[in-house]
Amino acid sequence: MSVAHSEELLAQVAALPPLPGVYRYFDAQGVLLYVGKARNLKKRVSSYFNKQHGGTRIGHMVGKIVRLETTVVRSEAEALLLENNLIKSQNPKYNILFRDDKSYPYLKITGVAAKDGQGDSAGQCYPRVTYYRGAVDKHHRYFGPYPGAWAVKETIQLLQKVFRLRTCEDTVFANRTRPCLLYQIKRCSAPCVEFITRDAYASDVQGAEALLRGETQELLQLLEQRMLAHAERLEFEQAAVVRNQITALSRVLHQQAMETTSDRDVDILAVTVAGGRACVNLAMVRGGRHLGDRAYFPSHVEDAAGVFGIEEADGDAGDGGSPREHSVAGQVLAAFMAQHYLSVPLPHTVIASEPVDRGLLDGLSEQTGVRVNMVTQPRGQGRAWLDMAQQNAGIQLSRMLAEEGSQQARTRALAEALDLDTENLEQLTIECFDISHTAGESTQASCVVFRDHKMQNSDYRRFKIDGITGGDDYAAMRQVLMRRYSKVAEAQREAGGAEVSNARARLPDLVLVDGGKGQVAMAREVFIELGLDISRIVGVEKGEGRKVGLEELVFADGRDKVYLGRDSAALMLVAQIRDEAHRFAITGMRAARARVRVGASRLEDIPGVGPKKRARLLQRFGGVRGVADASVADLATVDGISHGLAEEIYRALR
């Protein structure tokens, strides 16, 4: 297939410099098709336009290219960083994309360094061990990342059993007058009431850190020396405490499913490809302990594999490795490492099922400052880890393909039941709305989106409903539909009937509203007022006795109600989307109601009370209710709160 490109585009390609950089291809609508990096921009980009690609996937992509953008960088490492930032933010169709909206959790030990035993407060002198998710800072010590919250909580329980470190909040710790239940069940040493000295607690913190770093043998030897030293000084009670720590630690280490090795921080990566989809299973070993694994499923695997073929052919895809290095599995693994380790700490050792180019490892090492050792043929314990990760990748991919097939069948069943287009089901878009409130209080509306056979969480929206009578669901539905689709109507008028390029400005194929004739009639009024197609509105009406499986579909264009049947795949999909809209609405409503009831928003709205003063008030009085109960004199004792501002706060919270 011969593709004719504009002379301007070909001239731009011919003028490219032989330098490292990143290139981007766009189609006629300005949609980003592909992002790539190259050691030699001129050689790499020219290879796309100087060859005949026929009817392949790469040929289809090249045929769509009308515009090119390039960015010259100083090194391949900079190109790697820019390329993957663009891939993750722009989601081009022909790149392998890994999505991970959740940050990794860490285990945090608060306060100053344990060896100091000193700090500005009792809370710093007795550091706390806690679960943490977010950005790290130098004021605390962090261990991880962990594959999930359960792994952090399990580790905290281990530290409580062996070293009895506190887990309570600083405000609780500062106001205790007697030990809590954790002391009674031997999970805390009660530093809040000074049942343990600062030096002894600092030693326990040091031991906990050594355990988290994987220094188990050194830790056991240190504890044994400490126990013998107490015994020689006839301090038998202290010796017994250390003996119990040794016993607990030995029991914990014996219960570990995985043996500890000399590689204390290791990531194990296994890739499985089947049915046009792929799974990367990441298992984490931290401090010599196997913490569990997490599965990742990339998008655009087939399209990206076709594009990679031309890069491999021109010799710039890597260092000229074997065909196995350039397999689809190898491409998937390289994409995962490039995107994953730009935001997550890179361990010194990575065990992988596929080799990757040395250039990728060098680029990651340069960006992260960690020289990584990659092992693809491990032995001993490493082989056992990799085999387990490979098995889990296969299991997770099989499960995902089964679920995906079921979901695709549901999408097709719904499209056929409602006479929608079945040729391109991946583009079938459904938006569903629901209203939630408690006796008219804190009314919230939700809009959830279904596309590409799955819920699109990043497109969800909540709407705060104001200016209506409390409990008027019809008025709430009118407001949310008007706010959502007035911009769609405006975009359609500006386009003059042409296809709108912005996905948010397009009218979905189906608009579901949770309700019967009344809600559908309200939605119909809104669509007529905006000049939109009313045939896309469908209401989900509860059946007899509001029983699940008896729902009927109500149409805004006058069609008769449709009962799909209790076992209908189409009804299962409708119920799934409707229930997700209900969940999203009710969680938003509860959060808004909680903010109002505890008075947080009122405290934030008081002039002169910024984040720092608000934090001091909440810390001093233990929460908003404590601030509301405080007198003017008490409020004025807080640093930064003048007598006049204390009076303002007192009046505002009453």
MONORUR-V279272 format. One line per field, one symbol per residue. ss: DSSP state (2 for helix, 1 for strand, 0 for the rest). phi: phi as a letter, one per 20 degrees, with the letter a starting at -180 (. if undefined). psi: psi as a letter, one per 20 degrees, with the letter a starting at -180 (. if undefined). A space follows every 10 residues. Layout:
ss: ???
phi: ???
psi: ???
//
This chain:
ss: 0000002222 2222000000 1111110000 0111111100 2222222220 0000002222 2222001111 1100022222 2222222222 0000001000 0000111110 0000000000 0222200111 1110000000 1111110022 2222222222 2220010002 2222000000 2222000000 2220000222 2222222222 2200022222 2222222222 2200022222 2222222222 2222200000 0000011111 1111001111 1111110011 1111110010 2222222222 2220000000 0022220222 2222222222 0000000011 1100000222 2222222200 0011100000 2222222222 2222222222 2222222222 2222222000 0000222001 1111111100 1111111111 1001102220 1111000000 0022222222 2222222222 2222200000 0022200001 1111002222 2222222222 0002221111 1002220000 0111100000 0100000022 2222222222 2222222222 2222222202 2222000000 2222222222 2002222220 0222220000 0022222222 2200
phi: .ededfffff ffffefeecf rcccdcefen efebcccbfc gfffffffde cedmefffff fffefcbccc cecebffffg ffgfffffed lffddfcddb fdfeecedde nfgfffmcae bffffdgddb fbcqfebeec dccqfdfaff ffffffffff fedlffcfff ffgfdfdbfe ffffemdbel ffdlfcffff ffffffffff ffenefffff ffffffffff ffemefffff ffgfffffff ffffeffdfe cfeeccdddc dccalmcbcd dddddcmmdf eocbeccfdm ffffffffgf fffemdfadm ffgffdffff ffffffffef eeccgeffcc dcecfcffff fffffffemd eeddcdcfcl ffffffffff ffffffffff ffffffffff fffffffdle fdfcffefdc dcdbdcadln elfcddcdcd blmbfdgfef bdceecmcfg neffffffff ffffdfffff fffffmnffe ffffeeeffb deceregfff ffffgffffe mdfffeeced efefmlefnd fceddeenff gcdeogefff fgfgffffff ffffffffff fffffffenf ffffeffnde gfffffffff dmpfffffef efffffffgn dffffffffg ffed
psi: ppppqqhggh hhghjqqlrq apqppqahjj ppgqprqqhn gggghhhhii qpibkrghgg ghhipiqpqq oprhrhghgg ggghghghhi lqhjqppppn iprqqrppor arphhgjqai rhhhhnqqpr qppaqqriir pqpbrqhrhh hghghghghh ggilqqiqqh hggijqiqqa hhhhjljqjl ihjliqrggh hhhhgggghg ghijlgghgg gghghgghgg hhjkmhghhh ghghgggggg gghhiphqqq rhohoppppp pppqkjrqpp ooppopkipo iarpqporqk ggghhghhgh hhhjjjhbkk arhhhkrghh ggggggghhg jiippprhpp pqiqqrqhhg ggggghhijp opoppimrrc hhhggggghg ghggghgggg hghggghhhg ggggghhjlr pjhmhhiopp ppqqpproki plpqqqoqpp qkjrpnhiiq qqppprkrpp inhghggggh hghgihhggg hhghikirpp hohhjqprhp oppnrchghg hghggghghi kroiiippqo pqapjkqpij qqppqijiqq qpohqhjphg hggghggghh hgghghhggh ggghhghijg hhhhippina gghgggghhg jjrhhhghiq rggghiippi orhghhhggg ghj.
//
